[in-house]
Amino acid sequence: MPDVSPSILLIDDEKSFRVILESALTSEGYHVRTAADVRSARQVWSEGAADLVIVDRNLPDGDGVELLDALKREAVERNLDTTFLVVTAYADVDNAVLALKHGADDYITKPVQLPDLLVKLRKGLERRALERRVQALRRGEPDVVSILRRTKSQRMARLLEMAERVAASPDTPVLVQGESGTGKDLVARFIHALTPGRADSTFVELNCAAISEQLAESELFGHERGAFTDAKAAKRGLLELADGGTVFLDEIADLGSTVQAKLLRVLETMRFRRVGGTHDRTVDVRVISATHRDLAAAVEDRTFRLDLYHRLDVFHLVLPALRERPEDILPLAQQFMTMTSRRLGRPLKTIAKDAADLLLAYPFPGNVRELRNVIERAVILEPSAQLTRASIVLGPHGSTPPVGPGIDAFLRVDLDDAGAPPSLREVEAAYVARVLAYAGWNKTRAAKLLGVTFPTIQKKIQDYDLG
């Protein structure tokens, strides 16, 4: 029986064929819907796409291959990983070749032999899952394992050792706690990358604090067509997309009560229903959650379920703040500088001693995220081959040189010798950050200095993630 309860749409005008095959496939654990012609097939498809479509070559009101071609295009537009099989007459090679040209993954001939059909179904679904994994790898996910293992901090090294141990247990839920910006998402990816059997599968994440409860429910579990006002087509949720891999739930403390109850069921049974759905789906995922808040306190306040807390907190990791591991500041700064320089096509830079001293003296309340932003701005502003103190913009709790030298120096430099210039967006983000720092992060004063309104400076801070 398949592990993920795939859905099948069977399109054939022979009623006996549909009835027999639906019964056989249902007994194998598939969720089967049927249609007798092109019109009804389009209606069923619009109500909810399928993991696999079996379509007859000859239909009473149209060509099965043309229908396949249309459904295939819709699947691509909606980012669906649907597998298509065409049923054709025995030994009709021309029809089989035509079907493959129009996007069919395989074909089967009548009379259909159930064992052969089941093999083709399984192979088709496995091939599609493998393609998803390859696409995820080609997207160039950062090599978080090598990044994190460069730590100079003994405390961080011990945490990574614990993370590596839990990675060897592929089903164990993990709860990661730490201040905002400490890199909880990187630790989650670190665990995923080292988990046998999951590392090559999908890693998906959901920020529970960034969306409403209804949207979080739809994003996590998916929905069927018509489940709510804007649900004009069925959608797979993150659980389905991550099947075989890892789901990372950031800021889990902000998850709504309805979704908490559904998530608890997933952790206990690995089963769920899409929003508006009528049948269960089964998945195989590891759940890693993270929060900067005290979940135990949230349980006491009755804003978070006690039973869910215990299911999530099987293995607990606490990330230290960057100020608690200052030996990592310069190695991380060098790493971020290299990454930004390569992305912008700039010559690689070194960090001057006065700049290094400034970084080491700053407490970094925004942790690693703030350090990354500081270095990216500095690389944009710095015209020379060495990162200097003049181009480093720190937040309200640190010190920073007056506005001007970094931008002025850049404007004076010969672009032919400086490599690719920064984009206007990059320069504006860096300059706004510099003015904010100069104004002591007094937004009203910064708005006056820039000659803009207070709402505008608020929007700039949000747009450029300067908070």
Secondary structure as the mmCIF struct_conf table of DSSP 4:
data_model
#
loop_
_struct_conf.conf_type_id
_struct_conf.id
_struct_conf.beg_label_comp_id
_struct_conf.beg_label_asym_id
_struct_conf.beg_label_seq_id
_struct_conf.end_label_comp_id
_struct_conf.end_label_asym_id
_struct_conf.end_label_seq_id
BEND BEND1 ASP A 3 VAL A 4
STRN STRN1 SER A 7 ILE A 11
BEND BEND2 ASP A 13 ASP A 13
HELX_RH_AL_P HELX_RH_AL_P1 LYS A 15 SER A 27
TURN_TY1_P TURN_TY1_P1 GLU A 28 GLY A 29
STRN STRN2 HIS A 31 ALA A 35
BEND BEND3 ALA A 36 ASP A 37
HELX_RH_AL_P HELX_RH_AL_P2 VAL A 38 GLU A 47
BEND BEND4 ASP A 51 ASP A 51
STRN STRN3 LEU A 52 ASP A 56
BEND BEND5 ARG A 57 ARG A 57
STRN STRN4 ASN A 58 LEU A 59
TURN_TY1_P TURN_TY1_P2 PRO A 60 ASP A 61
STRN STRN5 GLY A 62 ASP A 63
HELX_RH_AL_P HELX_RH_AL_P3 GLY A 64 GLU A 77
TURN_TY1_P TURN_TY1_P3 ARG A 78 ASN A 79
STRN STRN6 THR A 83 ALA A 89
TURN_TY1_P TURN_TY1_P4 TYR A 90 ALA A 91
HELX_RH_AL_P HELX_RH_AL_P4 VAL A 93 LYS A 101
TURN_TY1_P TURN_TY1_P5 HIS A 102 GLY A 103
BEND BEND6 ASP A 105 ASP A 105
STRN STRN7 ASP A 106 LYS A 110
BEND BEND7 PRO A 111 PRO A 111
HELX_LH_PP_P HELX_LH_PP_P1 VAL A 112 GLN A 113
HELX_RH_AL_P HELX_RH_AL_P5 LEU A 114 ARG A 138
TURN_TY1_P TURN_TY1_P6 ARG A 139 GLY A 140
HELX_RH_AL_P HELX_RH_AL_P6 VAL A 144 LEU A 148
TURN_TY1_P TURN_TY1_P7 ARG A 149 ARG A 150
HELX_RH_AL_P HELX_RH_AL_P7 GLN A 154 ALA A 167
TURN_TY1_P TURN_TY1_P8 ALA A 168 ALA A 168
BEND BEND8 SER A 169 SER A 169
TURN_TY1_P TURN_TY1_P9 PRO A 170 ASP A 171
STRN STRN8 VAL A 174 GLN A 177
TURN_TY1_P TURN_TY1_P10 SER A 180 GLY A 181
BEND BEND9 THR A 182 THR A 182
HELX_RH_AL_P HELX_RH_AL_P8 LYS A 184 ALA A 193
TURN_TY1_P TURN_TY1_P11 LEU A 194 LEU A 194
BEND BEND10 THR A 195 THR A 195
TURN_TY1_P TURN_TY1_P12 PRO A 196 ASP A 200
BEND BEND11 SER A 201 SER A 201
STRN STRN9 PHE A 203 ASN A 207
TURN_TY1_P TURN_TY1_P13 CYS A 208 ALA A 209
BEND BEND12 ALA A 210 ILE A 211
HELX_RH_AL_P HELX_RH_AL_P9 GLU A 213 PHE A 221
STRN STRN10 GLY A 222 HIS A 223
TURN_TY1_P TURN_TY1_P14 ARG A 225 GLY A 226
BEND BEND13 ALA A 227 PHE A 228
TURN_TY1_P TURN_TY1_P15 THR A 229 ASP A 230
BEND BEND14 ALA A 233 ALA A 233
STRN STRN11 LYS A 235 ARG A 236
HELX_RH_AL_P HELX_RH_AL_P10 LEU A 238 LEU A 241
TURN_TY1_P TURN_TY1_P16 ALA A 242 GLY A 244
BEND BEND15 GLY A 245 GLY A 245
STRN STRN12 THR A 246 ASP A 250
TURN_TY1_P TURN_TY1_P17 GLU A 251 GLU A 251
HELX_RH_3T_P HELX_RH_3T_P1 ILE A 252 ASP A 254
HELX_RH_AL_P HELX_RH_AL_P11 SER A 257 THR A 269
BEND BEND16 MET A 270 MET A 270
STRN STRN13 ARG A 271 PHE A 272
STRN STRN14 VAL A 275 VAL A 275
TURN_TY1_P TURN_TY1_P18 GLY A 276 GLY A 276
BEND BEND17 THR A 278 HIS A 279
STRN STRN15 ARG A 281 THR A 282
STRN STRN16 ARG A 286 THR A 291
BEND BEND18 HIS A 292 ARG A 293
HELX_RH_AL_P HELX_RH_AL_P12 LEU A 295 GLU A 300
TURN_TY1_P TURN_TY1_P19 ASP A 301 ARG A 302
BEND BEND19 THR A 303 PHE A 304
HELX_RH_AL_P HELX_RH_AL_P13 LEU A 306 LEU A 312
TURN_TY1_P TURN_TY1_P20 ASP A 313 VAL A 314
STRN STRN17 PHE A 315 VAL A 318
HELX_LH_PP_P HELX_LH_PP_P2 LEU A 319 ALA A 321
HELX_RH_3T_P HELX_RH_3T_P2 LEU A 322 GLU A 324
HELX_RH_3T_P HELX_RH_3T_P3 PRO A 326 ASP A 328
HELX_RH_AL_P HELX_RH_AL_P14 ILE A 329 LEU A 344
TURN_TY1_P TURN_TY1_P21 GLY A 345 GLY A 345
HELX_LH_PP_P HELX_LH_PP_P3 ARG A 346 LEU A 348
STRN STRN18 THR A 350 ILE A 351
HELX_RH_AL_P HELX_RH_AL_P15 LYS A 353 ALA A 361
TURN_TY1_P TURN_TY1_P22 PRO A 365 GLY A 366
HELX_RH_AL_P HELX_RH_AL_P16 ASN A 367 LEU A 381
BEND BEND20 SER A 384 ALA A 385
STRN STRN19 GLN A 386 LEU A 387
HELX_RH_3T_P HELX_RH_3T_P4 ARG A 389 SER A 391
TURN_TY1_P TURN_TY1_P23 PRO A 396 HIS A 397
BEND BEND21 GLY A 398 GLY A 398
HELX_LH_PP_P HELX_LH_PP_P4 PRO A 401 PRO A 402
BEND BEND22 VAL A 403 GLY A 404
HELX_RH_AL_P HELX_RH_AL_P17 PRO A 405 ARG A 412
BEND BEND23 VAL A 413 VAL A 413
HELX_RH_AL_P HELX_RH_AL_P18 LEU A 415 ALA A 418
BEND BEND24 ALA A 420 ALA A 420
HELX_LH_PP_P HELX_LH_PP_P5 PRO A 421 SER A 423
HELX_RH_AL_P HELX_RH_AL_P19 LEU A 424 TYR A 438
TURN_TY1_P TURN_TY1_P24 ALA A 439 TRP A 441
HELX_RH_AL_P HELX_RH_AL_P20 LYS A 443 LEU A 450
TURN_TY1_P TURN_TY1_P25 GLY A 451 GLY A 451
HELX_RH_AL_P HELX_RH_AL_P21 PHE A 454 ASP A 463
TURN_TY1_P TURN_TY1_P26 TYR A 464 ASP A 465
#
